[in-house]
Amino acid sequence: MAKQFEQINDTHRRFIEAQHMFFVGTAADTGTVNVSPKGMDSLRVIGPNRIIWRNLTGSGNETAAHLARINRMTLMWCGFERQPMIMRAYGTARTLHPRDADFEALNADFPSSDGARQIYDMTVEMLQTSCGYAVPFYDHQGPRDVLEKWAEDKGAEGITTYWKERNQTTIDGLPTHILGDPDA
Protein backbone atom coordinates (compact mmCIF):
# COMPACT_ATOMS: atom_id res chain seq x y z
CA MET A 1 0.00 0.00 0.00
CA ALA A 2 1.43 3.35 -1.05
CA LYS A 3 1.91 6.00 1.61
CA GLN A 4 2.23 9.70 0.94
CA PHE A 5 4.19 12.26 2.95
CA GLU A 6 4.43 16.04 2.85
CA GLN A 7 8.15 15.98 3.58
CA ILE A 8 11.26 13.82 3.81
CA ASN A 9 11.75 12.46 7.32
CA ASP A 10 14.90 10.90 8.82
CA THR A 11 13.87 7.35 7.80
CA HIS A 12 13.32 8.51 4.22
CA ARG A 13 16.65 10.33 4.19
CA ARG A 14 18.51 7.23 5.40
CA PHE A 15 16.86 5.12 2.68
CA ILE A 16 17.77 7.67 -0.03
CA GLU A 17 21.36 7.96 1.20
CA ALA A 18 21.76 4.15 1.21
CA GLN A 19 20.84 3.80 -2.48
CA HIS A 20 23.56 3.65 -5.12
CA MET A 21 21.27 4.72 -7.95
CA PHE A 22 18.20 6.85 -8.56
CA PHE A 23 16.03 7.63 -11.56
CA VAL A 24 14.91 11.03 -12.86
CA GLY A 25 11.70 11.49 -14.82
CA THR A 26 10.75 14.64 -16.75
CA ALA A 27 8.59 15.56 -19.73
CA ALA A 28 7.91 18.71 -21.72
CA ASP A 29 4.45 19.60 -22.97
CA THR A 30 5.16 17.67 -26.19
CA GLY A 31 7.64 15.04 -27.25
CA THR A 32 9.38 12.24 -25.46
CA VAL A 33 9.12 11.45 -21.75
CA ASN A 34 12.59 10.96 -20.30
CA VAL A 35 13.54 8.56 -17.51
CA SER A 36 17.24 8.53 -16.76
CA PRO A 37 19.29 6.47 -14.28
CA LYS A 38 21.78 8.39 -12.16
CA GLY A 39 24.53 7.21 -9.88
CA MET A 40 27.88 8.24 -8.48
CA ASP A 41 27.99 10.68 -5.58
CA SER A 42 25.49 13.08 -7.13
CA LEU A 43 22.55 13.65 -4.77
CA ARG A 44 22.03 15.42 -1.44
CA VAL A 45 18.95 15.75 0.74
CA ILE A 46 19.26 19.36 1.92
CA GLY A 47 16.10 19.59 4.00
CA PRO A 48 12.65 18.11 4.52
CA ASN A 49 11.47 19.44 1.14
CA ARG A 50 14.69 20.03 -0.73
CA ILE A 51 17.01 17.80 -2.75
CA ILE A 52 19.90 18.84 -4.96
CA TRP A 53 21.51 16.60 -7.52
CA ARG A 54 24.36 17.24 -9.89
CA ASN A 55 24.10 16.24 -13.52
CA LEU A 56 27.33 15.33 -15.24
CA THR A 57 27.98 15.79 -18.95
CA GLY A 58 26.61 12.91 -20.95
CA SER A 59 25.12 11.99 -24.29
CA GLY A 60 21.68 13.50 -23.63
CA ASN A 61 20.49 16.66 -21.92
CA GLU A 62 16.74 16.17 -21.69
CA THR A 63 16.07 17.28 -18.11
CA ALA A 64 17.20 20.90 -18.54
CA ALA A 65 15.05 21.41 -21.63
CA HIS A 66 12.01 19.73 -20.12
CA LEU A 67 12.17 21.84 -16.95
CA ALA A 68 12.46 25.01 -19.06
CA ARG A 69 9.11 24.10 -20.65
CA ILE A 70 7.22 22.44 -17.76
CA ASN A 71 8.71 22.62 -14.31
CA ARG A 72 8.01 19.19 -12.87
CA MET A 73 10.30 16.36 -11.89
CA THR A 74 10.05 12.95 -10.28
CA LEU A 75 12.96 11.20 -8.58
CA MET A 76 12.69 7.49 -7.81
CA TRP A 77 14.75 5.09 -5.72
CA CYS A 78 14.37 1.30 -5.51
CA GLY A 79 15.57 -0.87 -2.65
CA PHE A 80 17.56 -3.42 -4.68
CA GLU A 81 19.76 -4.78 -1.91
CA ARG A 82 17.94 -5.02 1.40
CA GLN A 83 14.76 -3.17 2.20
CA PRO A 84 12.03 -3.74 -0.40
CA MET A 85 10.75 -0.25 -1.10
CA ILE A 86 10.11 2.13 -3.96
CA MET A 87 10.28 5.82 -3.08
CA ARG A 88 9.32 8.71 -5.32
CA ALA A 89 9.80 12.42 -4.75
CA TYR A 90 7.50 14.67 -6.78
CA GLY A 91 8.11 18.36 -7.25
CA THR A 92 9.61 21.21 -9.19
CA ALA A 93 13.23 22.12 -9.76
CA ARG A 94 15.47 25.01 -10.58
CA THR A 95 18.16 24.33 -13.19
CA LEU A 96 21.57 25.82 -12.41
CA HIS A 97 24.37 25.91 -14.96
CA PRO A 98 28.05 26.65 -14.19
CA ARG A 99 27.45 30.27 -15.27
CA ASP A 100 24.71 30.77 -12.64
CA ALA A 101 25.42 32.50 -9.33
CA ASP A 102 24.39 29.64 -7.01
CA PHE A 103 26.07 26.87 -9.00
CA GLU A 104 29.51 26.97 -7.35
CA ALA A 105 28.15 26.99 -3.81
CA LEU A 106 25.93 23.95 -4.47
CA ASN A 107 28.57 22.20 -6.58
CA ALA A 108 30.93 22.41 -3.58
CA ASP A 109 28.68 19.82 -1.87
CA PHE A 110 29.95 17.20 -4.35
CA PRO A 111 33.35 15.76 -5.25
CA SER A 112 35.21 17.77 -7.88
CA SER A 113 34.29 16.87 -11.46
CA ASP A 114 35.32 18.35 -14.79
CA GLY A 115 32.02 17.16 -16.25
CA ALA A 116 29.63 19.04 -13.93
CA ARG A 117 26.93 20.34 -16.27
CA GLN A 118 23.92 21.30 -14.17
CA ILE A 119 22.68 21.18 -10.63
CA TYR A 120 18.99 20.66 -10.06
CA ASP A 121 17.61 22.24 -6.91
CA MET A 122 14.35 20.38 -6.32
CA THR A 123 11.47 21.43 -4.11
CA VAL A 124 9.76 18.24 -2.99
CA GLU A 125 6.00 18.69 -2.86
CA MET A 126 5.16 15.06 -2.06
CA LEU A 127 7.05 11.90 -1.20
CA GLN A 128 5.47 8.53 -1.80
CA THR A 129 6.62 5.08 -0.70
CA SER A 130 5.35 1.73 -1.89
CA CYS A 131 6.26 -1.86 -1.12
CA GLY A 132 8.78 -2.73 -3.82
CA TYR A 133 8.10 -6.44 -3.31
CA ALA A 134 8.46 -7.15 -7.05
CA VAL A 135 11.81 -5.34 -7.34
CA PRO A 136 14.54 -7.99 -7.67
CA PHE A 137 17.68 -8.18 -5.55
CA TYR A 138 20.87 -6.83 -7.10
CA ASP A 139 24.30 -6.70 -5.54
CA HIS A 140 26.18 -3.43 -5.82
CA GLN A 141 29.71 -4.13 -6.99
CA GLY A 142 30.92 -0.55 -7.00
CA PRO A 143 30.74 2.63 -9.03
CA ARG A 144 31.96 2.95 -12.61
CA ASP A 145 34.70 5.49 -13.25
CA VAL A 146 34.24 5.65 -17.04
CA LEU A 147 32.36 8.97 -17.12
CA GLU A 148 34.84 10.72 -14.82
CA LYS A 149 37.83 9.48 -16.87
CA TRP A 150 36.09 10.59 -20.07
CA ALA A 151 35.55 14.10 -18.64
CA GLU A 152 39.14 14.31 -17.36
CA ASP A 153 40.45 13.31 -20.79
CA LYS A 154 38.29 15.94 -22.50
CA GLY A 155 39.27 18.77 -20.11
CA ALA A 156 37.30 22.00 -19.72
CA GLU A 157 37.70 23.09 -23.35
CA GLY A 158 36.74 19.66 -24.66
CA ILE A 159 33.66 19.57 -22.44
CA THR A 160 32.53 22.96 -23.75
CA THR A 161 33.03 21.73 -27.31
CA TYR A 162 31.00 18.63 -26.50
CA TRP A 163 28.19 20.80 -25.11
CA LYS A 164 28.20 22.85 -28.34
CA GLU A 165 28.14 19.78 -30.54
CA ARG A 166 25.96 17.35 -28.58
CA ASN A 167 24.07 18.96 -25.67
CA GLN A 168 22.28 22.04 -27.06
CA THR A 169 19.03 20.30 -27.99
CA THR A 170 17.04 17.29 -26.84
CA ILE A 171 16.15 14.31 -29.00
CA ASP A 172 12.93 16.23 -29.79
CA GLY A 173 14.87 19.37 -30.78
CA LEU A 174 14.06 21.43 -27.66
CA PRO A 175 16.74 23.91 -26.50
CA THR A 176 18.63 22.90 -23.34
CA HIS A 177 20.14 26.35 -22.67
CA ILE A 178 23.48 24.69 -21.84
CA LEU A 179 25.38 27.64 -23.36
CA GLY A 180 22.89 30.29 -22.27
CA ASP A 181 19.77 31.68 -23.87
CA PRO A 182 20.59 32.81 -27.42
CA ASP A 183 17.69 35.28 -27.29
CA ALA A 184 18.86 36.94 -24.05
C-alpha positions in Angstrom: 0.0 0.0 0.0 1.4 3.3 -1.0 1.9 6.0 1.6 2.2 9.7 0.9 4.2 12.3 2.9 4.4 16.0 2.8 8.2 16.0 3.6 11.3 13.8 3.8 11.8 12.5 7.3 14.9 10.9 8.8 13.9 7.4 7.8 13.3 8.5 4.2 16.6 10.3 4.2 18.5 7.2 5.4 16.9 5.1 2.7 17.8 7.7 0.0 21.4 8.0 1.2 21.8 4.1 1.2 20.8 3.8 -2.5 23.6 3.7 -5.1 21.3 4.7 -8.0 18.2 6.9 -8.6 16.0 7.6 -11.6 14.9 11.0 -12.9 11.7 11.5 -14.8 10.8 14.6 -16.7 8.6 15.6 -19.7 7.9 18.7 -21.7 4.5 19.6 -23.0 5.2 17.7 -26.2 7.6 15.0 -27.3 9.4 12.2 -25.5 9.1 11.4 -21.8 12.6 11.0 -20.3 13.5 8.6 -17.5 17.2 8.5 -16.8 19.3 6.5 -14.3 21.8 8.4 -12.2 24.5 7.2 -9.9 27.9 8.2 -8.5 28.0 10.7 -5.6 25.5 13.1 -7.1 22.6 13.7 -4.8 22.0 15.4 -1.4 18.9 15.7 0.7 19.3 19.4 1.9 16.1 19.6 4.0 12.6 18.1 4.5 11.5 19.4 1.1 14.7 20.0 -0.7 17.0 17.8 -2.8 19.9 18.8 -5.0 21.5 16.6 -7.5 24.4 17.2 -9.9 24.1 16.2 -13.5 27.3 15.3 -15.2 28.0 15.8 -19.0 26.6 12.9 -21.0 25.1 12.0 -24.3 21.7 13.5 -23.6 20.5 16.7 -21.9 16.7 16.2 -21.7 16.1 17.3 -18.1 17.2 20.9 -18.5 15.0 21.4 -21.6 12.0 19.7 -20.1 12.2 21.8 -17.0 12.5 25.0 -19.1 9.1 24.1 -20.6 7.2 22.4 -17.8 8.7 22.6 -14.3 8.0 19.2 -12.9 10.3 16.4 -11.9 10.0 12.9 -10.3 13.0 11.2 -8.6 12.7 7.5 -7.8 14.7 5.1 -5.7 14.4 1.3 -5.5 15.6 -0.9 -2.7 17.6 -3.4 -4.7 19.8 -4.8 -1.9 17.9 -5.0 1.4 14.8 -3.2 2.2 12.0 -3.7 -0.4 10.8 -0.2 -1.1 10.1 2.1 -4.0 10.3 5.8 -3.1 9.3 8.7 -5.3 9.8 12.4 -4.8 7.5 14.7 -6.8 8.1 18.4 -7.2 9.6 21.2 -9.2 13.2 22.1 -9.8 15.5 25.0 -10.6 18.2 24.3 -13.2 21.6 25.8 -12.4 24.4 25.9 -15.0 28.0 26.7 -14.2 27.4 30.3 -15.3 24.7 30.8 -12.6 25.4 32.5 -9.3 24.4 29.6 -7.0 26.1 26.9 -9.0 29.5 27.0 -7.4 28.1 27.0 -3.8 25.9 24.0 -4.5 28.6 22.2 -6.6 30.9 22.4 -3.6 28.7 19.8 -1.9 30.0 17.2 -4.4 33.3 15.8 -5.2 35.2 17.8 -7.9 34.3 16.9 -11.5 35.3 18.4 -14.8 32.0 17.2 -16.3 29.6 19.0 -13.9 26.9 20.3 -16.3 23.9 21.3 -14.2 22.7 21.2 -10.6 19.0 20.7 -10.1 17.6 22.2 -6.9 14.4 20.4 -6.3 11.5 21.4 -4.1 9.8 18.2 -3.0 6.0 18.7 -2.9 5.2 15.1 -2.1 7.1 11.9 -1.2 5.5 8.5 -1.8 6.6 5.1 -0.7 5.3 1.7 -1.9 6.3 -1.9 -1.1 8.8 -2.7 -3.8 8.1 -6.4 -3.3 8.5 -7.2 -7.0 11.8 -5.3 -7.3 14.5 -8.0 -7.7 17.7 -8.2 -5.6 20.9 -6.8 -7.1 24.3 -6.7 -5.5 26.2 -3.4 -5.8 29.7 -4.1 -7.0 30.9 -0.5 -7.0 30.7 2.6 -9.0 32.0 3.0 -12.6 34.7 5.5 -13.3 34.2 5.7 -17.0 32.4 9.0 -17.1 34.8 10.7 -14.8 37.8 9.5 -16.9 36.1 10.6 -20.1 35.6 14.1 -18.6 39.1 14.3 -17.4 40.5 13.3 -20.8 38.3 15.9 -22.5 39.3 18.8 -20.1 37.3 22.0 -19.7 37.7 23.1 -23.3 36.7 19.7 -24.7 33.7 19.6 -22.4 32.5 23.0 -23.8 33.0 21.7 -27.3 31.0 18.6 -26.5 28.2 20.8 -25.1 28.2 22.8 -28.3 28.1 19.8 -30.5 26.0 17.3 -28.6 24.1 19.0 -25.7 22.3 22.0 -27.1 19.0 20.3 -28.0 17.0 17.3 -26.8 16.2 14.3 -29.0 12.9 16.2 -29.8 14.9 19.4 -30.8 14.1 21.4 -27.7 16.7 23.9 -26.5 18.6 22.9 -23.3 20.1 26.4 -22.7 23.5 24.7 -21.8 25.4 27.6 -23.4 22.9 30.3 -22.3 19.8 31.7 -23.9 20.6 32.8 -27.4 17.7 35.3 -27.3 18.9 36.9 -24.1 
